[in-house]
């Protein structure tokens, strides 16, 4: 915002620019929108952000976001806990849930192996996944990482770790375009990918 600088407004614009996919023009529009909100609405907006940070944590079983020790999927006795779908992010679990086709449980890695970005298995929830699988209850793990170079590398790394455990390891079928993200795939594509998964 060169030329016309109101410090609190500039700081607000800078915060919006930090969000993914938000450029400077969009950040300015959002900042002005927030500035024009009634004070009570602006306070409610800021409280929602603080509440999310303070109250949301990782599920103790699947590492998905939850406001309790266990997320709703892990708490449910109607889910098939013998099948675990491994996803990169909580958004990917939401995308698969949207198909209405999957009845198993999830494990959220919170990223993928990416040596160029300094992310290895230790930065992901791999240890937690292996601890779950060592109980002997799980019979199938579905690798639902995105079909990117990093997603494929992560799926292959995990499948090599799981092979000695004797657990069937499958991969989502390629109804999802290579280079795409699960959260942007439509429900039909995701459902077909789940139905057509194959052995790794």
HELIX and SHEET records of a PDB file:
HELIX    1   1 UNK A    7  UNK A   17  1                                  11    
HELIX    2   2 UNK A   24  UNK A   35  1                                  12    
HELIX    3   3 UNK A   39  UNK A   55  1                                  17    
HELIX    4   4 UNK A   72  UNK A   75  1                                   4    
HELIX    5   5 UNK A   90  UNK A   97  1                                   8    
HELIX    6   6 UNK A  115  UNK A  117  5                                   3    
HELIX    7   7 UNK A  121  UNK A  123  5                                   3    
HELIX    8   8 UNK A  126  UNK A  133  1                                   8    
HELIX    9   9 UNK A  149  UNK A  163  1                                  15    
HELIX   10  10 UNK A  182  UNK A  184  5                                   3    
HELIX   11  11 UNK A  187  UNK A  195  1                                   9    
SHEET    1   A 2 UNK A  57  UNK A  58  0                                        
SHEET    2   A 2 UNK A  65  UNK A  66 -1                                        
SHEET    1   B 5 UNK A 104  UNK A 108  0                                        
SHEET    2   B 5 UNK A  80  UNK A  87  1                                        
SHEET    3   B 5 UNK A 140  UNK A 143  1                                        
SHEET    4   B 5 UNK A 168  UNK A 171  1                                        
SHEET    5   B 5 UNK A 198  UNK A 199 -1                                        
END                                                                             
